[in-house]
Amino acid sequence: MVAHSTLGALLIGYMLATPLYGITMLQAYQYYHRFDRDSTLLRSLIAIVVLFETLTQVFSSHVVYDFLVVQAGGPALSRFPWTLTFPVILNASLGSITQLFFAWRVYIMSSKKLYLLVIVGGMSLAQLGFSFVVSIQGLEYPNLADVPASSSWLTTLCFGLTAATDILVSSLLCYFLYVRKSGLIVTDSVVNKLIVLTINNGLLTSVVALIAFIACLTIPSTMVPTASCFILGKAYANTILSSLNSRTRARAHIGREIELNDRRNKTLSLSFFSASRGRTDTSPSELELWKRNGSKLDEANSGISVTRQVETFTG
């Protein structure tokens, strides 16, 4: 049984998830408006995300109505509404879609280390599989008193795997961005911005999943895990959309850095040519000056290389 006193958590979770759904729709509109040249596969993926989020919002509304209105007269909640199964499946699917999307970025940024993709993908698909098992048990045992004990630890395992996968993906992306720092201020600023973006994207989903995981361990017979589930799906949808929509600013910044380094290359090359034209001898002081300028030219070329490598992160 679940006491009515815990329904406040369910209502709060729903109230937080509803505005996030509106933000998801706004971000989806911005994505389709700005990036009409993206691949059909990517645009279809976002369409699936929007569809899943809309269905989740509909089913979540029915769940809240059933708990707060239909079952409001009893001393305790005695059954699950049948619609609760679908937000669990849909949110788990959204989580896997988002995690696999960023796992692919890890694969690209790590110079295509396949084992990293396998590890992250395996963890993501494992939580998806466990979520399906929990959902099936919810359909088989609609009465709370009949739910097997395995359902509780499976739910805990799902949230634990979700949090661990999110933290792992964010950590790997930050690491592979960090190792691309060149020591140049102009290019390192690009890397720093992408690291901050990565942390921000992974923070919300990780925190929500951790809250649900801790709630499952400490207060399993409450609505806190269910409320967290409502929010988690919206967090995943907004994470993947904000990552895609941020490409406009990121690429503009990267473009400015590449243009700056290109100009530096041309200026240094022209100065070398002008200084050496018609000369057959050089003084020690001129040689030292040319060495310093040559070092600057190498740094500029290095900056372009690093910046263009990092640009793959926004692809």
ChimeraX attribute file (.defattr): number of C-alpha atoms within 10 A of each C-alpha:
attribute: neighborCount
match mode: 1-to-1
recipient: residues
	/A:1	14
	/A:2	17
	/A:3	14
	/A:4	18
	/A:5	10
	/A:6	13
	/A:7	19
	/A:8	15
	/A:9	17
	/A:10	23
	/A:11	18
	/A:12	14
	/A:13	22
	/A:14	23
	/A:15	14
	/A:16	16
	/A:17	23
	/A:18	17
	/A:19	12
	/A:20	18
	/A:21	22
	/A:22	13
	/A:23	16
	/A:24	25
	/A:25	18
	/A:26	13
	/A:27	19
	/A:28	23
	/A:29	12
	/A:30	15
	/A:31	19
	/A:32	15
	/A:33	10
	/A:34	12
	/A:35	14
	/A:36	10
	/A:37	9
	/A:38	13
	/A:39	10
	/A:40	10
	/A:41	9
	/A:42	12
	/A:43	17
	/A:44	12
	/A:45	14
	/A:46	20
	/A:47	14
	/A:48	14
	/A:49	26
	/A:50	20
	/A:51	13
	/A:52	22
	/A:53	23
	/A:54	17
	/A:55	14
	/A:56	24
	/A:57	20
	/A:58	14
	/A:59	19
	/A:60	25
	/A:61	15
	/A:62	16
	/A:63	22
	/A:64	19
	/A:65	15
	/A:66	18
	/A:67	19
	/A:68	17
	/A:69	10
	/A:70	12
	/A:71	16
	/A:72	13
	/A:73	10
	/A:74	10
	/A:75	11
	/A:76	13
	/A:77	18
	/A:78	17
	/A:79	19
	/A:80	18
	/A:81	20
	/A:82	16
	/A:83	18
	/A:84	21
	/A:85	21
	/A:86	19
	/A:87	24
	/A:88	22
	/A:89	22
	/A:90	21
	/A:91	26
	/A:92	27
	/A:93	22
	/A:94	25
	/A:95	26
	/A:96	24
	/A:97	23
	/A:98	21
	/A:99	26
	/A:100	21
	/A:101	15
	/A:102	25
	/A:103	27
	/A:104	18
	/A:105	20
	/A:106	27
	/A:107	19
	/A:108	16
	/A:109	20
	/A:110	17
	/A:111	9
	/A:112	13
	/A:113	12
	/A:114	13
	/A:115	10
	/A:116	17
	/A:117	20
	/A:118	13
	/A:119	13
	/A:120	24
	/A:121	20
	/A:122	14
	/A:123	20
	/A:124	26
	/A:125	20
	/A:126	17
	/A:127	24
	/A:128	24
	/A:129	16
	/A:130	21
	/A:131	25
	/A:132	19
	/A:133	16
	/A:134	22
	/A:135	21
	/A:136	15
	/A:137	17
	/A:138	23
	/A:139	16
	/A:140	12
	/A:141	15
	/A:142	15
	/A:143	15
	/A:144	14
	/A:145	11
	/A:146	14
	/A:147	18
	/A:148	12
	/A:149	8
	/A:150	12
	/A:151	18
	/A:152	15
	/A:153	15
	/A:154	17
	/A:155	23
	/A:156	21
	/A:157	19
	/A:158	24
	/A:159	29
	/A:160	20
	/A:161	22
	/A:162	29
	/A:163	22
	/A:164	17
	/A:165	26
	/A:166	26
	/A:167	17
	/A:168	18
	/A:169	23
	/A:170	23
	/A:171	17
	/A:172	20
	/A:173	22
	/A:174	20
	/A:175	15
	/A:176	18
	/A:177	24
	/A:178	16
	/A:179	10
	/A:180	17
	/A:181	19
	/A:182	18
	/A:183	12
	/A:184	13
	/A:185	11
	/A:186	20
	/A:187	26
	/A:188	19
	/A:189	17
	/A:190	21
	/A:191	27
	/A:192	15
	/A:193	12
	/A:194	22
	/A:195	20
	/A:196	11
	/A:197	18
	/A:198	21
	/A:199	15
	/A:200	14
	/A:201	21
	/A:202	24
	/A:203	18
	/A:204	18
	/A:205	25
	/A:206	24
	/A:207	16
	/A:208	21
	/A:209	25
	/A:210	19
	/A:211	18
	/A:212	28
	/A:213	25
	/A:214	16
	/A:215	20
	/A:216	24
	/A:217	15
	/A:218	10
	/A:219	13
	/A:220	18
	/A:221	15
	/A:222	21
	/A:223	24
	/A:224	25
	/A:225	25
	/A:226	21
	/A:227	25
	/A:228	26
	/A:229	25
	/A:230	24
	/A:231	24
	/A:232	26
	/A:233	30
	/A:234	30
	/A:235	25
	/A:236	27
	/A:237	28
	/A:238	25
	/A:239	20
	/A:240	22
	/A:241	24
	/A:242	18
	/A:243	16
	/A:244	19
	/A:245	18
	/A:246	14
	/A:247	16
	/A:248	12
	/A:249	11
	/A:250	18
	/A:251	16
	/A:252	11
	/A:253	16
	/A:254	21
	/A:255	15
	/A:256	12
	/A:257	20
	/A:258	22
	/A:259	12
	/A:260	15
	/A:261	22
	/A:262	15
	/A:263	13
	/A:264	16
	/A:265	19
	/A:266	12
	/A:267	12
	/A:268	17
	/A:269	14
	/A:270	11
	/A:271	13
	/A:272	14
	/A:273	10
	/A:274	11
	/A:275	12
	/A:276	13
	/A:277	8
	/A:278	8
	/A:279	8
	/A:280	6
	/A:281	8
	/A:282	10
	/A:283	8
	/A:284	9
	/A:285	9
	/A:286	13
	/A:287	11
	/A:288	11
	/A:289	12
	/A:290	17
	/A:291	12
	/A:292	12
	/A:293	16
	/A:294	15
	/A:295	12
	/A:296	15
	/A:297	19
	/A:298	13
	/A:299	17
	/A:300	23
	/A:301	17
	/A:302	17
	/A:303	25
	/A:304	23
	/A:305	16
	/A:306	22
	/A:307	25
	/A:308	16
	/A:309	13
	/A:310	22
	/A:311	18
	/A:312	12
	/A:313	19
	/A:314	16
	/A:315	10
